[in-house]
């Protein structure tokens, strides 16, 4: 018995899941709902698979409270996992789930049992974060309980723990500028900054900050709530949220939201740069998300609205410029659902940057001047952001936010900016917790108007009733909700099919405890029209509630069971009509399933074996059986009824059994053959029954199961050794089926067992399943979609976690003498293909990666489907699989074997024919880039595989190589830079000159991470100066002086130093620096004296002072080295960009690149710095050390294409030869792996 991850439909997420959701850079959405983690393709909004977190033996279902994708690239080793996600639950467990399996790959160590763990506590996991500790090695930082922070190695061991008591910590985020740095935020403004250099306790350094905020409301909540260290702060205070995000544009800047405050905090200055109180008419903040490409902030509110904030130019002040509704009032149920989480697509942002750069003729030319930057007005025009939101009614919403500006609008006014939020897609999952399910039986789909017992093809639909009163109709062939109907306003307690297009359901509500009585509401829902009509409508409450609904196989008759009242028999015509009432004390009753097909009657020669309590020789009656004198009695005489009548079996309170037959408006006694010995009425109340002519099977509250043949009178019974049988279901049969006695039994403890009554001893060889892996069972039924005995038995299960899943039951040889054979599972139906390269097998994904990088004609992506001619990128010369596939490539590089390309194209041919490589939008973008060089194709390929840093590297590569040729070698731009520097030195501490704000509000967004030009570094540093003008305190003054000196504004630095109070401990150092900086004449004696003083000041707390003295005498190279020794790498680069040129500037960048590669483990940023100074051999060595031969090979291709004659490394170079050989070996290995891996489709 197995449940596939792609056949699970999760229940809706709730606030108990703590908004656990994450969107990977490749466009895969993961979100939590109960104990399940679901994966959704964000572009087509299709459910890919669902993994249920297993529960411990001593606990109920876990609740997933946090999850985070691992930032792992597509590994060159196909045996390693690249789709890994960390998952934490409310029990404090953390699992690493492998999406490709999918299952739990590793459980992280729980430190609760140790002495240290008992002191610090170990509660539910609140938030998770991946942090880079070593090259290619990430650790997991987790917030457990209310105030515990734990760091885990990749092997699952705890190596560092921090207790923040009495603070309540709630959020952890990683720094986009430094993957080894992360911060943790508390509800009262506590902020912890942590830096890693390894995976031991001594490799962790931390620093505490405090953000001033009004926590009066939190203090009131603390007095009212008993806080335990084992509960997360969000679980204790669900409506008090504190979240933060790092700025993707400015280093050291974080954006923090408290319930009614938005704060901009500078980690370098330990100061709040901006704070704004939320107006009372707005709901509290829930989360804050910075835009990856533009300087906008998006804040989510508790009422489901989205507020949009824009940074004012020249300062870190954000103004509210728009508000949008993320829960539309039309088309949703009342009350409105709650919005749980909001996510921004990094993939769409990166692709938008690629599209923007290569659509601009100036940018596409890779010229190194001010025109490289986006003009602000052009950046805003056509700018879009893709959002995904998740609500607690099981809906995933896809939004596009468009920002528009007029050409003549004032750039400094946010009122000229307009926003348009468009809903572009929606995925409907289960709308509420499932309470009951209904499955159509074969005869219910008969084409006859009157129904009948003739089997017909079954529609692949399952109806689910929910707590909220909605009916969700699930298409099991697609594992998706096909329709949802709001039939009731309260919990649906009964649901049945009427044919294959109508559903009957009921709900029940108590009037009041004082007056008593119940309102029973019955409704018939038409799937075609979507209309739900009530019947049996009463104006006054009834004495008894409805207990159950039972519908005949044909859907013509309905039995309504009341608690302690008579049973009503209804004819379910177009207008339901009550036929009569049966005043008997029924406990259970069941309609017969469709009769055994005639072709299989010959196979029924074998009678079921009799074990324990044999009862033969049928008698005419049984004590306690009701007489049929009150009914019109037919004369069936033990024969199976004809196909125009239907019968149902029942059990009474005293344990007696019987069978009635319904024919038209008549109800008559079936006159079955009774066993020789009467049924024991003292064994227990019968609680479950199954009836398929001629077999009746019953179960009671003591765990006894009894089998009875109504035509021969044979019977048997046994005890299951478990108490309380809730439901019994016959397995489906087919014309060639041998066994007729297989049943599934659901017990009241939510476990199940599988029995075969055709075996000699059903109990001895029963398949005992305490639970389906991942959940206990609430409801179940068989799905009769097979056509042969060789088809797998499929069981529909509703779990106690609210999920719906299909479970395959495989019969082995130990169960029966029949040799079992299972057909391969049928392919799942999808409305559109899943076009995500990351879902391909690793080897096939690497093959596609190589094809895209080397350049393939866009026509190759076209398929033979009917809609091909409607594609915007369609070209008539479609690739044919019968001709040479190498003609699909635009060119063949000099590196590698051309025959390998043809083999890879053949491997990808099945995916191409299915259209599941790239969607139309990405193919259109690729077609616009394919002829624009290697770097453009490399950037696109890296982006769709989720490797954002690599995509930025390739985007900036042509600019870096041209910079090396023009600026370092030819020194063409030295004069231009000196003029720009002198122009801006005329200002002191005032706002930056006109034009800097435009550069600071660039549309390139995270491309600033790859900055290396002197202009870029100097302008970014100059932009930050006005943010700190109003900050007080000695430390802030020291940092401000350092910033002014770095950008060459010595006049401003002197003015600020002379303002120091005589009582300050910094007075004498500041005075000395002021005198030195103000000296306009550099004499050798003064220089020597200053150098001595500076050397004496080189201590951790005075290193900046020594740097300033060196700058005052023009020793900028030594000042840069001193800053680098002190760990101020960005400041050193800024100082070098201001004062150094040529080889002096290159030496600073080279040392910075080495630090970035070896200490920060940022491969792509370090490579960019190497290339900017022309150190191509060091770049090749870095690629080889990182074991990326294919990347080194395509890097050589890009350099040869861009630099042409300026490429300084010839083909005979030792590194080039080594890279070429490694690339050929890589191609050979990839071909073997691709040929060994069969195509796999999700």
Secondary structure, DSSP 4 states (H G I P E B T S, - for coil): -EEEEEEEE-----GGGTT-EEE-TTSEEEEEETTEEEEEETTTTEEEEEEEPPPPTTS----EEEEEE------SSTTS-S-EEEEEETTS-EEEEETTTTEEEEEPPP-SSSHHHHHH----EEEEEEEEEETTEEEEEEEETTTEEEEE-TTS-EEEEEE-TTS-EEEEEEETTEEEEEEEEETTSEEEEEEESSSSGGGEEEEEEE-----HHHHHHHHHS---TTS-HHHHSTT---EEEE-SSSTTEEEEEETTEEEEEETTTTEEEEEEEPPTTSPPEEEEEE-SSSSEEEEEETTSEEEEEEEPTTSS-EEEEEEEESS-SSSS-SSPPPEEEEEE-HHHHHHHHHHHHHHSHHHHTT--SGGGSPPHHHHHTTEEEEEEEEETTSEEEEEEEEEEE-TTS-TT-GGGEEEEEEEEEEEE---S-EEEEEE--GGGG-SSTT--S---PPPSEEEEEETTSEEEEEETTTTEEEEEEE--SS-EEEEEEETTTEEEEEEEEE--TTT--EEEEEEEEETTT--EEEES--SS-BSS-EEEEEE-TTS-EEEEEESSSPEEEEE-SSS-EEEEEE-S-EEEEEEPPPPPPGGGGGGTTSPPP--SS-B-S-BS--TTPPPSTTS-----TTPPPPTT-EEEEEEETTS-EEEEEEETTEEEE--PPBPSSPP-TTS--EEEEEEETTEEEEEETTSEEEEEETTT--EEEEE-SSS-EEEEEEPP--TT-----EEEEEETTS-EEEEETTSS-TTTT-EEES-BTTB-EEEEEEE---SSTTSPEEEEEEETTS-EEEEEE---TTT-SSPP--PPPPPPP-SS----GGGS-HHHHHHHHHHHHH-B-GGGG--SSTTGGG-TT--SS---TTS-GGGGBS---SSS-HHHHHHHHHHHHHHHHHT-S--HHHHHHHHHHTTS-HHHHHHHHHHHTT-HHHHHHHHHHHHHHHHIIIIIIS-TTHHHHHHHHHHHTT-SSSPPPTTHHHHHT-S-GGGGGG--SHHHHHHHHHHHGGGGTT--SHHHHHHHHHHHHHTT-HHHHHHHHHT--TTSTTHHHHHHHHHHHH-----HHHHHHHHHHHHHT-STTTHHHHHHHHHHTT-HHHHHHHHHHTT-HHHHHHHHHHH--HHHHHHHHHHHHHHHHHTS--HHHHHHHHHHTT-HHHHHHHHHHTT-HHHHHHHHHHHHHHHGGG----TT-HHHHHHHHHHHHHHHHHHHHHHHSPP---
